[in-house]
Amino acid sequence: MKSKYKLDLVALEENQAILSGEIYVFEAKGRKASGITARVALLNIKKIATKLRKALHEDIKNLPKRKRNISPEALQAAKEKRQKTIADKKL
């Protein structure tokens, strides 16, 4: 796993721990401040998840595409055939 994901995952786990602790205090003692802190932790989790999702999407998009095992001659022939078909459709 790449290090740029590791930092976000650690932050995600920290916010999850904060959230579970604050929800426990909010339910047990009914503290308003704990509820607010829990909401902030949820917002941070959402931000981190969005950041991770965007980073993963970019990395997936930037992966090299697998090429088929086709000879250059066959690729050229297919290109010429495609161009001929397009030209025929235009007429």
C-alpha positions as CSV (number, residue, x, y, z in Angstrom):
1,M,0.0,0.0,0.0
2,K,1.3,3.4,-0.9
3,S,2.2,5.9,1.9
4,K,-0.2,8.6,0.7
5,Y,-3.1,6.2,1.5
6,K,-1.6,5.1,4.8
7,L,-1.7,8.6,6.3
8,D,-5.4,9.0,5.3
9,L,-6.2,5.6,6.7
10,V,-4.6,6.4,10.0
11,A,-6.5,9.7,10.2
12,L,-9.7,7.8,9.4
13,E,-9.1,5.4,12.2
14,E,-8.4,8.2,14.6
15,N,-11.6,10.0,13.7
16,Q,-13.5,6.7,14.1
17,A,-12.1,6.3,17.6
18,I,-13.0,9.8,18.5
19,L,-16.5,9.3,17.1
20,S,-17.2,6.1,19.1
21,G,-16.0,7.7,22.3
22,E,-18.0,10.9,21.9
23,I,-21.1,9.0,21.0
24,Y,-20.7,6.9,24.1
25,V,-20.4,10.0,26.3
26,F,-23.3,11.6,24.5
27,E,-25.6,8.6,25.0
28,A,-24.5,8.0,28.6
29,K,-24.3,11.5,30.0
30,G,-26.3,13.5,27.4
31,R,-23.6,16.1,26.9
32,K,-24.3,18.5,24.1
33,A,-20.6,19.2,23.4
34,S,-20.0,15.5,22.9
35,G,-22.7,15.4,20.2
36,I,-21.1,18.4,18.5
37,T,-17.6,16.7,18.6
38,A,-19.1,13.5,17.2
39,R,-20.6,15.5,14.3
40,V,-17.2,17.1,13.6
41,A,-15.6,13.7,13.6
42,L,-18.2,12.5,11.1
43,L,-17.5,15.4,8.9
44,N,-13.8,14.7,9.0
45,I,-14.5,11.1,8.1
46,K,-16.5,12.2,5.1
47,K,-13.7,14.6,3.9
48,I,-11.1,11.9,4.3
49,A,-13.2,9.3,2.4
50,T,-13.8,11.8,-0.4
51,K,-10.1,12.6,-0.6
52,L,-9.2,8.8,-0.7
53,R,-11.9,8.1,-3.3
54,K,-10.6,10.9,-5.6
55,A,-7.0,9.8,-5.2
56,L,-7.9,6.2,-6.0
57,H,-9.9,7.3,-9.0
58,E,-6.9,9.2,-10.3
59,D,-4.5,6.4,-9.7
60,I,-6.8,3.9,-11.5
61,K,-7.2,6.3,-14.4
62,N,-3.4,6.7,-14.7
63,L,-2.7,3.0,-14.8
64,P,-1.2,1.9,-18.1
65,K,-3.7,0.2,-20.4
66,R,-3.0,-3.3,-21.3
67,K,-2.3,-3.7,-25.0
68,R,-3.3,-6.7,-27.0
69,N,-0.7,-8.9,-28.6
70,I,-1.2,-7.5,-32.1
71,S,1.5,-7.0,-34.6
72,P,2.2,-3.4,-35.9
73,E,1.2,-4.6,-39.4
74,A,-2.2,-5.8,-38.2
75,L,-2.7,-2.5,-36.3
76,Q,-2.0,-0.6,-39.5
77,A,-4.3,-2.7,-41.5
78,A,-7.1,-2.2,-39.0
79,K,-6.5,1.5,-39.0
80,E,-6.7,1.7,-42.8
81,K,-9.9,-0.4,-42.8
82,R,-11.4,1.9,-40.2
83,Q,-10.5,5.0,-42.2
84,K,-12.0,3.4,-45.4
85,T,-15.2,2.6,-43.5
86,I,-15.5,6.1,-42.2
87,A,-14.9,7.5,-45.7
88,D,-17.6,5.3,-47.1
89,K,-20.1,6.4,-44.5
90,K,-19.4,10.1,-45.4
91,L,-20.4,9.5,-49.0
